[in-house]
Amino acid sequence: MLSVVVVFLISACANGVTDSDSQNGLAEPYRLVLDELISTDTALNDGMEFISLDFDEELPLEDSDKQSIEEYLQSRYNVKIYHLTYEQLVAQGLYDAGDTKRKGILLSIEKQEQSDQNNMTIEVSKYRSNEGGLTAKVTLAYQQDQWKVVNSTPTKES
């Protein structure tokens, strides 16, 4: 009888950890936000050969979250993924300051605000060239055991 109770408690604890991890982990909401951003102004994606991710150093992202986001984007868009800033892209020859037809996009996650455990707003930007980029505030809510985009407001477009 005691072993049945122990197995039940271990199972209940494991399920609780899994559920809270899926809500508290940032990979899923960040993937949703980046998908939302990529799907906005799809002309910026034309001929895209790579995506570079630039995460603000103060964001509470674990290495496992970053890896999950990278794997998801690589699989979904079938492009090379970099973790380079604009300056690093230029230094590596992936961006030419005079070229308006760049082969990739730079996605930046600049700020995250979490009002409570079930709601957050993430500020993101997508940059392709001097002629094309956008910034948005994307609001997410944790509903029915998953994160959902509830609002996306462009704050700057060029």
Disulfide bonds with the S-S distance in Angstrom:
none
